[in-house]
Amino acid sequence: MLPGRRRYRLVILLALLAVWSGVMFAAGFAFLDFIRPNLQSLTGRASVASSVAAVAGAPGRWLAAATSGSEPEKLILDIPFESLQQIHRKRDEALAQGLLVTGSDDLVRAEIRHGSATHRVRLRLKGDLPDHLETEKWSLRIQVRGGDAILGMRRFSIQAPETRGFQAEPLFMDSLRDEGILAPRYSFVNVVRNGKELGLMALEEHFSKELLESQDRREGVVLKFDESLFWENMLINKAHGPYENYKTATISAFQTGRIAKSPALTSDYREARALLRGFVDGRLPASDVFDEKLLGRFLALSEIWGSIHAVRWHNLRLYYNPVDRELEPIGFDANLQAHHIDRNLLLENEPICHRFLADPRVRSEFAGALHSTRSSSVQRLFRPLTTTHCSGSATPCTPPTHVTRRSCRPG
């Protein structure tokens, strides 16, 4: 064989080896940086094998749901032309600037048919970011007028299921309620808007008297940190800047108009704000302001589920119990489609949680709840379930495991 031919074959062999190495490197890079994290985010599972098994089981769960014979409630929205045009203008504005900024003048009149009844409502777009508006399933905040209620609720939202992590959100809320923590009612409904079938949407109760009374609480004030400047600065300067700080945020409440009409609620509002401001300013420890048992359990469940979003300062919702004169957390917006896996406590990423856990009594309740909750309410929740939450999803109904993979002791 001629030396030239040998050299030619060697060059070909080296070229093939280089191509093969490049393909393997690209495949490994794609697996580590794209395929694996997206599988874990989709299924909430830590290992690739369990993630693949979860996806493989989705057809069977879908078939079980399709043959179960149960049907979700149907809401038929009829929005007049003028109202619909106003919504379209607001949606276009929000998509153009990448942020929805709402006001009271955004509410428009409409009707909702449920069963044989027709209800007059006011509604508007909701959701800060474009994911709530990009598809045909616009997120809407709805207020029922005239003293009526739909499914026992006078204020609620509907949104695309993916904006709240599909069935993960109602499961999280169920686990909170199982531990005595307030959480909005959450279900899935079929929605028709102006004759167009939108399919399944998530229905989420808003913060109202009905939410409290459905969970054996007296009517009271629900506080929040005002996040308007937090988002306005993002809109103007593309950063939250100095407003990414609960200490500089105004303390407000839901339904301030209703509060102003009631002397008792007005008094409760003043007391609740004073307590929360005392905690924020460092003059009062958490256990003098909050129900430490409920706060500890809430933080523990947020940690177990991997939801840093639920404990972000601008997502906190706090009920002032007029009997105990303490604040209680209300579960809201777990955002479990963005699943976090970390060797450290997720709560370490949120400054207000450091303040909560700096109180020995809250820290003790938190540490105890991390262990007892995993062996009680969460395990009960994930026993064989109906198709209400789980069937038809890529995510099987098994509890999150990220806490069991590391120490549960708060730092």
Order of alpha helices (4+ residues) and beta strands (2+ residues): alpha-alpha-alpha-alpha-beta-alpha-beta-beta-beta-beta-alpha-beta-beta-alpha-beta-alpha-beta-alpha-alpha-alpha-beta-beta-alpha-alpha-alpha
